[in-house]
């Protein structure tokens, strides 16, 4: 019984992991630019009024979960537990997209 993942699948998962890691900081920066370009975001920045009710811990948590899951999927041995690597990439992207949406919800 061959339990080793196909090389194409391993490369696919690695590619998505790298893409998520590369896009993590730009996602945060673009989302914050979008928020700060609104009237509400500018008011929050300048006067501290109408700021987002999203707790900072949720934002930091999503960021760190995305980073750690992406790195875990990247360094996990490709021949062992391919499902775990795929799951880590799904957690990475889910957390990253949630982070962007949480930032944008403060607009």
C-alpha positions as CSV (number, residue, x, y, z in Angstrom):
1,X,0.0,0.0,0.0
2,X,1.5,3.3,-1.1
3,X,0.7,6.0,1.5
4,X,3.0,8.7,0.0
5,X,1.2,11.6,-1.5
6,X,1.6,12.4,-5.1
7,X,4.3,14.9,-5.9
8,X,1.9,17.1,-7.7
9,X,-0.4,17.3,-4.7
10,X,2.5,18.1,-2.4
11,X,3.7,20.9,-4.7
12,X,0.1,22.2,-4.9
13,X,-0.2,22.4,-1.1
14,X,3.3,24.0,-0.8
15,X,2.4,26.6,-3.4
16,X,-0.8,27.6,-1.6
17,X,1.1,27.8,1.7
18,X,3.8,30.0,0.2
19,X,1.2,32.2,-1.6
20,X,-0.6,32.7,1.7
21,X,2.5,33.6,3.6
22,X,3.6,36.1,0.8
23,X,0.1,37.7,0.8
24,X,-0.4,37.9,4.6
25,X,1.2,41.3,5.2
26,X,-0.2,42.8,1.9
27,X,-3.7,41.7,2.9
28,X,-3.4,43.4,6.3
29,X,-1.9,46.6,4.7
30,X,-4.5,46.9,1.9
31,X,-7.3,46.2,4.4
32,X,-6.1,49.0,6.7
33,X,-5.6,51.4,3.8
34,X,-9.2,50.7,2.8
35,X,-10.5,51.3,6.3
36,X,-8.5,54.4,6.9
37,X,-9.6,55.9,3.6
38,X,-13.2,56.0,4.8
39,X,-14.7,58.9,6.8
40,X,-15.2,56.6,9.8
41,X,-11.6,55.3,9.7
42,X,-10.2,58.8,9.4
43,X,-12.3,60.0,12.4
44,X,-11.1,57.1,14.4
45,X,-7.5,57.8,13.5
46,X,-7.7,61.5,14.1
47,X,-10.2,61.9,17.0
48,X,-10.6,58.4,18.4
49,X,-14.3,58.4,17.5
50,X,-16.4,55.7,15.9
51,X,-13.6,53.2,16.1
52,X,-14.1,49.5,15.3
53,X,-15.5,47.3,18.0
54,X,-13.5,44.3,16.9
55,X,-11.1,43.5,19.7
56,X,-7.4,43.7,18.9
57,X,-6.8,40.3,20.3
58,X,-9.0,38.8,17.5
59,X,-6.9,40.5,14.9
60,X,-3.6,39.5,16.4
61,X,-4.9,36.0,16.9
62,X,-6.0,35.6,13.3
63,X,-2.6,37.0,12.1
64,X,-0.6,34.6,14.2
65,X,-2.7,31.6,13.4
66,X,-2.4,32.3,9.7
67,X,1.4,32.7,10.0
68,X,2.0,29.6,12.2
69,X,-0.3,27.4,10.1
70,X,1.4,28.5,6.9
71,X,4.8,27.9,8.3
72,X,3.7,24.5,9.7
73,X,2.3,23.5,6.3
74,X,5.5,24.6,4.6
75,X,8.0,22.7,6.9
76,X,5.9,19.6,7.4
77,X,7.4,16.6,5.8
78,X,5.7,16.1,2.4
79,X,5.6,12.3,2.6
80,X,3.9,12.2,6.0
81,X,0.3,13.1,6.7
82,X,-0.6,14.9,3.6
83,X,-4.0,15.6,5.0
84,X,-2.5,17.5,7.9
85,X,-0.6,19.7,5.5
86,X,-3.8,20.4,3.5
87,X,-5.7,21.1,6.7
88,X,-3.0,23.5,7.9
89,X,-3.2,25.4,4.6
90,X,-7.0,25.6,4.9
91,X,-6.7,26.9,8.4
92,X,-4.1,29.4,7.2
93,X,-6.3,30.8,4.4
94,X,-9.4,30.7,6.5
95,X,-7.7,32.7,9.3
96,X,-6.1,35.1,6.7
97,X,-9.4,35.8,5.0
98,X,-11.1,36.2,8.4
99,X,-8.4,38.7,9.4
100,X,-9.0,40.8,6.3
101,X,-12.8,40.7,6.8
102,X,-12.4,41.7,10.5
103,X,-10.3,44.7,9.6
104,X,-12.7,45.7,6.8
105,X,-15.7,45.4,9.2
106,X,-14.3,48.3,11.1
107,X,-14.7,50.6,8.0
